[in-house]
Every structure is written in structure tokens, then in C-alpha cells.
Amino acid sequence: MGGMSKGMNKYIWIFLFLAVLIVCSLFPYTADDFTFGTEKGIELWKSGFRNYSGRYVGHTMVLLLTRYKLLRIMVMAAFFVGLDYMIVRISGCGQYASLLVIALMFAVPGSVFAESIAWTSGFCIYTTSITFFVLYLFLITCVFSDQNLSKRKRAVVSILFLVLGYLSAMIVEHVTIMQIVLGMGMAFWAWRKNANAKILYFFYPLGSVLGAITMFSNGCYAAAVAGTDFYRSVPTNIKALYERLCEQYFGLIGKQMILDNIVLMLFTALIVTILYFQKMEKWEKWGKGLRASVILLDFSVMYGLLTRINVSWSNVWRKSEGLGRHADGMVNAIFWLALFGFTIFICVEERKKARMIAALMGIACASACLVFVAPLSSRCLFAGYVLQIWYCMECLSLITWKQGLNRTIFGLSFLSAGLVLCMVFTIYNSLYREDKQRLEKVRQAVRENQEEVVITRFKYGDYLVGYSWDNWDTRYKQFYDIPLEVKIRYE
């Protein structure tokens, strides 16, 4: 969609950055933030996180951002808006799409938002990992797309890709595996398509492999395999693997991979359906396959929408034994197979289709890795959500809007972003104020030499990781320099 001046585009990005900056300033520290922000975090860093975790880059970022709040706010806003910008540029959408991207990103389920966006420790692991991967896509698509590079520039770019792959591979395990698989796939695709790029694109997956070796050399992973790790566990035989797969897929992945993310689910179906009806005559060669894919996709979305309505019959259906218990997982599989079929059948420019397939393969790869390790939580799905938003933007760029609809589309996009940001602001402004009030109440009790202080639970506690803090009492006191002998009781 055209029709917007460069000046208007600039104001959109300024608006988004300032709005996201304000929202990020409201996120309180919580849970693991208290560990990394105290002397315990420094001890872990000095030990090289030995037998703790191989997420060296992610944990180092947490150490910094839990000590400098202004830095944390600026880094968070820069990452979210930067991720938005790169997706829009890669997909070739109009700048109005930047409003949709931020709306879709911030409209994820509450548990995912709390664990991947608002939680500093979660942000440094789950948001940064997928952002660095998208950065690589941005570099090869928009910055170094011209293959006629001098030998000197090619050497510099090769080193850049090697370092980027190495560092980004030490953030979170399932994204590390995904970037190796997709990186190799993209390198071989470039090898086949452009003889001048034979070596250049292999440096990123090479760096990723070296980073993965560094990550998985940490003793915690060997302990997980041996069953002695304090946190992780992996299946060690076929039976255990099958049981873990069923438990993880039907228990969480099949439900939250798309069906619980109602906004993104509906947006995906809407864009794909509009695209199909607009191009069906042009794509008539594969008409039956496309029609079947769209019907199955829309069926899956209707199922997801109806079963998420909080009425008695849907709750009984989803909690029942047999078909109802596994229905979410089966419908989830139908959704993704239909979307993959749609992507295969459409007739678009080769690079565009390659990017769309890469997005879907990334979702599949990142999600498949999750069935092997426990515990599994909602935050692990954030990378898949970002890749799906990228896929939607690729589809959106194929839709031709009538000239008269330009202002309407922009207005709806602006309202969507504004509504989501206002909702997030309302929730986290309340949490921010309550967090300050409870901290001041504890410090007041310390000044008055009280032995015990009673504080209330958060109103929107579900949007905060470890919101009760019963298990983080000691770390909370150390983080805010509160005497350990003061008893904090929650009611």
C-alpha cells in the first residue's frame, strides 16, 4: 500500500518507539531478575555459569539489564521496534504494517507476554534470540542483497555473519537449533541460485554450530541426560520419548501454538482468505489445492474461536477423555498443514515463496525441539509467534488494496496498535504502581523496626512471572537491600 509520505513514515516510527518505550518503563523486576540482579548473579557469571546453563549471552544481558533500569528500558524498546522494522522491510509491506506487527506482537496470550516481553530475564532469552535471527534475515535480504561485493567487503560480511551466528547461538536452545537448520537451508538455497554467494552464506550456520558446541558443552546438559540436573530433564528411551511427546504436544504445544493466540490466529486466517479470493483466478492452476487449504485453515480457526469461548460445553469438551482431550492437538496440526499447503500452491515470485516457506519451517523446527525437554512453558512459543507474524506480513504484501482504502487501512492499523498498547499500558501501569507501593511499604516497615510486614497480591498478577514471590522472598530482599530478618507475608 502506498500513498504515505516519508515524513508520515518517520512519525509512525517515532510514535511506535515512544509508545513502546513508555510501556517498557512500566515492567517491574520479578522472579529470576532478583537472582541475576544480586551478588548471586555475579557469582554465576564468574563461574562461567558452570553446570547452570549454556545461555551465556542471554544471561550476561540479564546481568546488565537488572542493574541499569534505564538501559533495560531503552534496550527493550529498541529490540521490539527494531524487530518490527526488520519484519516490515523483509516482507516488503507498506509502513502501515509496522502498526499491525506491534499490535500482533503485544496481543500474544497473557502468559507469553508476561514471560517473554515483560519479564527482564525472559526478554533477554526469548525476545533477543528471535530478534538476532531476524537480524540475519534482514542483513541478507535488505542490506547485503547485492551479491557484487568486493573481496574486502565479502570478508567483512563473512566475519560479521560468523560472529552473529556464534553469539546468537548462546541464548536459548530451541532457537539455536532452528537457526542452524534454517541457516544451512538458506546457504544451500543461495549456493544453488547464485554462484557468487557460494561461501558467504555458510558463515552464519558455521558460527551457529560453533556457538551450539560452546553452549551444549556446559555441564547442565549432560546432567539433564543423566537425570541429575536440578531443572531440566530429557527422555532417555523410546517409551519415555513417546510419552514426553504426547504430554508436551497435547498438553501445551497443540493448545498454545496457535489456538490460544486468538488475535494472531484470526489475523492469519483473514489475510490468507482475502489473498485467496483476490488471486484465485490468477492461481486457478492449483485452485483445488488452494481451496481445500483455505477451507481447512478457516475450519481450524473457527474451532479455535468456539472452544475458547468460556461456556460450559466447550470446557467439558476440551477436558473430556478421548477425542476432546486430543482435539486441540489434531486441529493445530490441520491448521499448519493447511497453511503449508497454501504456501506450496500459490504462484508468487520465487524469493517470496522461499521466505514464506522459511518462516513455516522455522516455526516447525523451533516447536519440534520443545517436545524433548522439560519443563516446557508458554514463553518457548514466542519465537514461533514472531515467525508467524513475519509470514502474515509476507502474505499481506501480496494483497492489492484499492486506492480509496488506503486511509481506511491505515486508520484501522493505527486503532489496532493504539488499542493493544493502551490495554498493555493499563495492566502494567497498575502493576508498576502496586510494585512501588509494596516496596515502599516494606521499606517503611524497616525504618520503623517492624519484624513483619503484610503486603497484598497484585491485581493483575497473572501478567507477571512469579507474582506471589513466595519463592523469591530472600532474593527480593537482597535485590532491594532489605534486611533478611524482616518477614514479608502475603495476603
C-alpha positions in Angstrom: 0.0 0.0 0.0 1.4 3.3 -1.0 0.3 6.8 -0.5 2.2 7.7 2.6 5.0 10.3 2.5 8.4 9.7 4.0 7.5 12.3 6.7 4.5 10.3 7.7 6.5 7.1 7.9 9.0 8.8 10.2 6.2 9.9 12.5 4.8 6.4 12.6 8.2 5.0 13.8 8.6 7.8 16.4 5.1 7.2 17.7 5.8 3.4 18.0 9.2 3.9 19.7 7.8 6.4 22.3 4.7 4.3 23.0 6.7 1.1 23.4 9.3 3.0 25.5 6.6 4.1 27.9 5.1 0.6 28.2 8.6 -0.9 28.8 9.3 1.6 31.6 6.4 0.0 33.5 7.6 -3.6 33.6 8.7 -4.4 37.2 11.6 -6.8 38.0 10.5 -10.2 39.2 11.5 -13.8 39.8 14.9 -14.6 38.3 15.6 -10.9 37.9 16.2 -10.9 41.6 18.8 -13.6 41.3 20.7 -12.1 38.5 20.5 -8.6 39.9 22.2 -9.6 43.2 25.6 -11.0 44.2 24.4 -14.5 43.2 24.2 -13.4 39.6 27.8 -12.1 39.7 28.9 -15.5 41.3 27.2 -17.4 38.4 28.9 -15.1 35.9 32.4 -15.5 37.5 31.9 -19.3 37.4 31.1 -19.2 33.7 27.6 -20.4 34.6 29.2 -23.8 35.1 26.6 -26.6 35.4 23.9 -23.9 35.4 23.2 -23.1 31.8 24.8 -22.6 28.4 22.8 -19.5 27.7 25.9 -17.3 28.2 24.9 -14.4 26.0 21.3 -14.2 27.3 22.3 -14.5 31.0 25.0 -11.8 30.5 22.4 -9.5 29.2 20.2 -10.2 32.2 23.1 -9.3 34.5 23.4 -5.9 32.8 19.7 -5.1 32.4 18.8 -5.9 36.0 21.4 -3.4 37.2 20.7 -0.5 35.0 16.9 0.2 34.6 17.2 3.0 32.1 19.4 0.8 29.9 16.8 -2.0 30.2 14.0 0.3 29.1 16.0 1.6 26.1 17.2 -1.9 25.0 13.7 -3.4 25.3 12.1 -0.6 23.2 14.9 -0.8 20.7 14.6 -4.5 20.3 10.8 -4.5 19.9 10.7 -1.6 17.4 13.8 -2.9 15.6 12.2 -6.3 15.2 9.1 -4.6 13.9 11.1 -2.6 11.4 13.0 -5.6 10.1 9.9 -7.7 9.6 8.3 -4.8 7.6 11.4 -4.3 5.5 12.0 -8.0 4.8 8.4 -8.6 3.8 8.1 -5.5 1.6 4.9 -4.3 3.3 3.9 -0.6 3.4 4.8 1.2 6.6 1.3 0.9 7.9 2.2 -2.7 8.6 4.5 -1.6 11.4 1.4 -0.8 13.4 0.0 -4.3 12.8 3.2 -6.0 13.7 3.5 -4.3 17.1 -0.2 -4.9 17.7 0.1 -8.7 16.9 3.3 -9.0 18.9 1.8 -7.4 22.0 -1.5 -9.2 21.7 0.0 -12.6 22.4 -1.6 -14.6 25.3 -1.1 -13.1 28.7 1.3 -15.9 29.9 3.5 -15.4 26.8 3.6 -11.7 27.3 4.4 -12.0 30.9 7.2 -14.5 30.3 8.8 -13.2 27.0 8.2 -9.5 26.9 7.5 -8.0 30.4 9.9 -10.2 32.3 13.5 -9.0 32.0 15.0 -12.4 32.3 12.6 -13.8 29.7 13.1 -10.9 27.4 16.8 -11.4 27.3 16.3 -15.1 26.4 13.2 -15.4 24.2 12.9 -12.0 22.6 16.6 -11.4 21.9 17.2 -14.8 20.4 14.5 -14.5 17.7 15.4 -10.8 17.1 19.0 -11.7 16.3 17.8 -14.4 13.9 15.5 -11.9 12.1 18.5 -9.5 12.1 20.4 -12.1 10.0 17.4 -12.4 7.6 17.3 -8.6 7.4 21.0 -8.4 6.5 20.9 -11.0 3.8 17.6 -9.6 2.4 17.9 -5.9 2.7 21.5 -4.9 3.4 23.8 -7.3 1.6 21.3 -8.4 -1.1 23.7 -7.1 -3.8 26.0 -10.1 -4.5 28.5 -7.9 -6.4 30.6 -7.3 -3.3 34.3 -6.6 -3.4 36.5 -9.3 -1.8 37.2 -7.0 1.1 33.5 -6.4 1.8 32.8 -10.1 1.4 35.5 -10.9 4.0 34.0 -8.3 6.4 30.4 -9.6 5.9 31.6 -13.2 6.4 33.2 -12.4 9.7 30.0 -10.4 10.7 27.8 -13.5 9.9 30.2 -15.8 11.8 30.2 -13.6 14.9 26.4 -13.1 14.7 25.8 -16.8 14.4 28.2 -17.6 17.2 26.8 -15.2 19.7 23.1 -15.7 18.9 23.5 -19.5 19.3 24.2 -19.0 23.0 20.9 -17.6 24.1 18.2 -20.3 24.0 18.4 -23.9 22.9 15.5 -24.4 20.5 16.2 -21.2 18.6 19.8 -22.2 18.3 18.8 -25.5 16.7 16.4 -23.6 14.4 18.9 -21.1 13.3 21.4 -23.9 12.4 18.8 -25.8 10.3 17.4 -22.7 8.6 20.8 -21.2 8.2 22.1 -24.3 6.4 18.9 -24.4 4.3 19.3 -20.7 3.2 23.0 -21.3 2.5 22.3 -24.2 0.1 19.5 -22.2 -1.5 21.9 -19.4 -2.1 24.5 -21.9 -3.4 22.0 -23.2 -5.9 20.8 -19.8 -7.0 23.9 -17.6 -7.0 27.4 -18.8 -7.7 28.8 -15.6 -6.3 27.4 -16.3 -2.9 28.6 -19.9 -2.5 30.7 -19.3 0.6 29.2 -16.1 2.1 26.0 -17.6 3.5 27.7 -20.6 5.1 29.4 -18.4 7.7 26.3 -17.8 9.7 25.4 -21.5 10.2 29.1 -22.2 10.8 29.1 -19.6 13.6 25.8 -21.1 14.9 27.3 -24.6 15.0 30.3 -23.3 16.9 28.0 -21.4 19.3 25.9 -24.5 19.8 29.1 -26.6 20.7 30.0 -23.9 23.2 26.5 -23.8 24.7 26.0 -27.6 25.0 29.4 -28.1 26.4 28.0 -26.7 29.7 27.7 -29.5 32.2 24.0 -28.9 32.9 23.0 -30.6 29.6 25.0 -33.8 30.4 23.4 -33.7 33.8 19.9 -33.4 32.2 20.6 -36.5 30.1 21.9 -38.3 33.2 18.8 -37.3 35.1 20.7 -35.3 37.7 20.0 -31.7 36.6 18.1 -29.6 39.2 15.8 -28.2 36.5 15.9 -29.9 33.1 15.2 -33.5 32.1 15.2 -35.3 28.7 13.8 -38.7 27.8 16.4 -41.5 27.6 14.5 -44.2 25.8 11.8 -44.7 23.1 9.0 -45.2 25.5 9.9 -42.1 27.6 10.3 -40.1 24.4 6.8 -41.1 23.1 5.3 -40.2 26.5 7.0 -36.9 26.6 6.0 -36.1 23.0 2.3 -36.8 23.8 2.5 -34.9 27.1 4.2 -31.8 25.6 2.3 -31.7 22.3 -1.2 -32.4 23.5 -0.7 -30.7 26.9 0.7 -27.3 25.7 2.1 -27.0 22.2 -1.1 -28.2 20.5 -3.1 -25.8 22.5 -0.9 -22.7 22.6 0.9 -22.9 19.4 -1.9 -21.1 17.6 -5.4 -21.8 19.1 -4.9 -19.9 22.3 -3.4 -17.0 20.4 -6.8 -15.8 19.1 -5.7 -12.5 17.7 -2.9 -13.9 15.6 -5.0 -16.9 14.6 -7.9 -14.7 13.3 -5.5 -12.3 11.5 -3.7 -15.2 9.8 -7.0 -16.7 8.5 -8.3 -13.3 7.4 -5.2 -12.3 5.4 -4.9 -15.8 3.8 -8.6 -15.8 2.9 -8.5 -12.3 1.4 -5.4 -13.2 -0.6 -7.0 -16.3 -1.9 -10.2 -14.6 -3.1 -8.2 -11.8 -4.7 -5.8 -14.1 -6.6 -7.9 -17.2 -7.2 -8.4 -16.6 -10.9 -4.7 -15.9 -11.4 -3.9 -19.1 -9.4 -6.5 -21.3 -11.0 -3.9 -23.9 -11.9 -3.8 -25.0 -8.3 -7.3 -24.0 -7.5 -8.5 -27.2 -5.8 -5.5 -27.4 -3.6 -5.7 -23.8 -2.6 -9.4 -24.0 -2.0 -9.0 -27.1 0.3 -6.2 -25.4 2.2 -8.2 -22.2 2.9 -11.3 -24.3 3.9 -9.2 -26.4 6.4 -7.5 -23.3 7.7 -10.7 -21.4 8.3 -12.2 -24.6 9.9 -9.3 -24.7 12.3 -9.7 -21.1 13.2 -13.5 -21.5 13.8 -12.8 -24.4 16.1 -10.2 -22.4 18.0 -12.5 -19.5 18.4 -15.5 -21.5 19.5 -13.6 -23.6 22.0 -12.0 -20.5 23.6 -15.4 -19.1 24.4 -15.9 -19.6 28.1 -19.1 -21.6 28.1 -19.8 -24.9 29.8 -20.0 -27.1 26.7 -16.6 -26.0 25.4 -14.9 -26.6 28.8 -16.5 -30.0 29.1 -15.4 -30.9 25.5 -11.8 -29.9 26.0 -11.4 -31.6 29.4 -13.1 -34.9 28.4 -11.3 -38.1 27.8 -10.6 -39.4 24.3 -11.2 -37.2 21.2 -12.0 -34.0 23.2 -8.7 -34.2 25.1 -6.7 -34.5 21.9 -8.8 -32.4 19.6 -6.7 -29.2 20.1 -3.6 -31.0 19.0 -5.2 -32.5 16.0 -6.8 -29.2 14.9 -3.4 -27.5 15.4 -1.8 -30.0 13.0 -4.6 -29.4 10.5 -4.0 -25.6 10.7 -0.3 -25.8 10.0 -0.6 -28.4 7.2 -3.3 -26.3 5.5 -1.1 -23.2 5.8 1.9 -25.1 4.4 -0.3 -26.4 1.6 -1.5 -22.9 0.8 2.1 -21.7 0.6 3.2 -24.5 -1.7 0.3 -24.0 -4.1 0.4 -20.2 -4.5 2.1 -18.8 -7.6 4.4 -16.0 -6.4 8.0 -14.8 -7.0 10.5 -17.5 -6.0 12.2 -15.5 -3.3 8.9 -14.5 -1.8 7.8 -18.1 -1.6 11.2 -19.2 -0.2 10.8 -16.6 2.6 7.3 -17.9 3.4 8.4 -21.5 3.5 11.4 -20.5 5.7 9.0 -18.9 8.2 6.9 -22.0 8.4 9.9 -24.3 8.6 11.3 -22.1 11.4 8.0 -22.5 13.3 8.0 -26.3 12.8 11.7 -26.6 13.8 11.5 -24.4 16.9 8.4 -26.2 18.1 9.6 -29.7 17.4 12.6 -29.1 19.6 10.3 -28.4 22.5 8.9 -31.9 22.8 12.3 -33.3 24.0 12.9 -31.2 27.1 11.0 -30.5 30.3 9.9 -28.2 31.8 8.1 -26.5 29.0 6.4 -23.2 29.3 4.5 -20.7 27.2 7.5 -18.4 26.6 9.1 -21.1 24.5 6.5 -20.4 21.8 7.3 -16.7 21.4 9.8 -17.3 18.5 7.1 -19.2 16.6 4.7 -16.3 17.1 7.2 -13.8 15.7 7.9 -16.0 12.7 4.1 -16.3 12.1 3.8 -12.6 12.2 6.5 -12.4 9.5 4.6 -15.0 7.4 1.4 -12.9 7.7 3.3 -9.8 6.6 4.6 -11.7 3.5 1.0 -12.5 2.7 -0.2 -9.0 3.4 2.4 -7.6 0.9 0.8 -9.7 -1.9 -2.7 -8.1 -1.4 -3.5 -5.2 -3.6 -5.7 -2.6 -1.9 -7.9 -0.2 -3.8 -6.6 3.3 -3.7 -9.7 4.5 -1.8 -9.0 2.1 1.0 -5.5 3.4 1.9 -6.7 5.8 4.6 -9.1 3.2 6.0 -6.4 0.5 6.2 -4.0 2.9 7.9 -6.7 4.1 10.3 -7.7 0.5 11.3 -4.0 -0.3 11.7 -3.4 2.7 13.9 -6.5 1.9 16.0 -5.4 -1.7 16.4 -1.9 -0.7 17.6 -3.4 2.0 19.9 -5.9 -0.3 21.4 -3.4 -3.1 22.2 -0.8 -0.6 23.6 -3.5 1.1 25.7 -4.6 -2.3 27.1 -1.0 -3.3 27.9 -0.4 0.2 29.5 -3.5 -0.2 31.7 -2.4 -3.5 33.0 1.3 -2.7 33.6 0.7 0.8 34.9 -1.4 -0.9 37.7 1.4 -3.4 38.3 4.1 -0.7 38.3 2.2 1.4 40.9 1.5 -1.6 43.1 5.1 -2.7 42.9 6.3 0.7 44.0 3.7 0.8 46.8 4.5 -2.6 48.2 8.3 -1.8 48.1 7.7 1.5 49.9 5.6 -0.3 52.5 8.4 -2.8 53.2 11.0 -0.1 53.5 8.7 1.9 55.8 8.4 -1.2 58.0 12.2 -1.4 58.0 12.5 2.2 59.1 10.0 1.6 61.9 11.9 -1.6 63.0 8.9 -3.8 62.4 9.5 -7.5 62.4 6.8 -8.3 59.9 5.0 -6.5 57.0 1.9 -7.7 55.2 1.5 -6.9 51.5 -1.3 -7.7 49.1 -1.2 -9.7 45.9 -1.1 -7.9 42.6 -4.4 -7.1 40.9 -3.1 -8.3 37.6 -0.7 -10.9 39.0 -1.3 -13.3 36.1 0.6 -10.9 33.9 3.7 -11.1 36.0 6.1 -14.1 36.4 6.4 -15.3 40.0 3.9 -12.6 41.0 3.3 -14.0 44.5 7.1 -14.1 45.2 6.7 -16.6 48.0 9.7 -18.5 46.5 11.7 -15.3 45.8 11.4 -13.8 49.3 15.2 -13.9 50.1 16.3 -12.7 46.6 13.7 -9.9 46.7 15.2 -8.6 49.9 18.7 -8.8 48.6 17.8 -7.1 45.4 16.3 -4.1 47.2 18.7 -4.1 50.2 16.1 -5.1 52.7 17.3 -6.8 55.9 16.8 -10.6 55.6 15.3 -10.8 59.1 12.2 -8.8 58.1 9.4 -11.2 57.4 7.2 -10.5 54.4 3.8 -12.0 54.5 1.3 -12.0 51.5 -2.4 -11.9 51.7 
